[in-house]
Amino acid sequence: MTGHVTEGHARRVPGFRQSGGQCLSISQYTVRIDMSAEATQGAGHTLTPSGYIAEHLQNLNSIGGKQQSVVDFSVINYDTVFWSVLCGVLALLFLYAAARRVTAGVPGRFQAFVEMIVEMVDDQAKGIIHGDRSWIAPLALMVFCWITVMNAIDLIPVDWVTGLNHLLGIFHLHLPHHRAVATADLNGTLGMSCAVLVLMIYYSFKIKGVGGFMHELFSAPFGAKWYLAPFNLILNIIEYLAKAVSLGMRLFGNMYAGELVFLLIALLGSIWTFSGDLSALGFVGHVIAGAVWAIFHILIVLLQAFIFMMLTLVYIGQAHDHH
């Protein structure tokens, strides 16, 4: 291929504004795709579809760029912290408003809806937790509501930051691009799963005592033989770590995949510019496909919140059981 870009290789990408010498509207922005050496050298100045996705998957963090190492505790993702706290506050306000509107008579629609959720969580807690549930059942309810709100942020259009900046530009304000879905960030989901791990260890000490829990670590599952104690301990440590990692990875994987599909659909609605403007195909690829996936994604939003809540109850319930 030559170093020139033909009109047939143009691609339109929605919702992007490039800094520098060019400032283009959503409908005007064109991404050039060229596999030549010259185009590759200029890739840093031209946004490609892969660059569009990478830009949307970049967190607003304390280093102002991509994290280089897999584990770096010095990096703080400001967007994950902000949106997780905001969603937690919204979940608390939702439950507080429900508690304030409780009546002894015929419940309204809102009260009936909240009572359905509370009864569902309480029934699950009764079947799993054998003991005092005065703190665990409300914890499970909060976990379900909190994760549901965080997951539901994924239903907001992917280019909402760009659209909002068009409005804020009137007041000479600019919102930096960031990721709003905290559960699509592995740091956020592993942080929640580590909190569940701490609760597992806490209730193990509380229910079984220090001696009982230590005896369980060294005697289960192979038996209370002195020569099997190291193997029992290693296996139990691996089990606890595997529970925490799998709990966080499961939520992250599903929400990250859902976010990625929304980005691919956003690109799908912009690639129908070859020799003519086939806007009908763009409408089908962007609006129709996006609406269908958003409807299906509602199931994923609720299902992943329910699974995280159930596994939290199961793991805490195992801390109540004696081997």
Buried (B, 14 or more C-beta within 10 A) or exposed (E): EEEEBEEEBBBBBBBBBBEEEEEEEBEEBBBBBBEEEEBEEEEEEBBBBEBBBEBBBBBBBEEEEEBEEEEEEEBEBEBBBBBBEBBBEBBEEBBEEBEEEEEEEEBEEEBEEBEEBBEBBBEBBEEBBEBEBEEBBBBBBBBBBBBBBBBBBBBEBBBEBBEEBEEEEEEEEEEEBBBBBBBBBBBBBBBBBBBBBEBBEEBBEEBBEEEBBBBBBBBBEEEEEEEBBEEBBEBBEEEBEEBBBEBBBBBBBBBBEBBBBBBBBBBBBBBBBEEEEBEEBBEBBBEEBBEEBBEEBEEBBBEBBBBBBBBBBEBBBBBBEEE
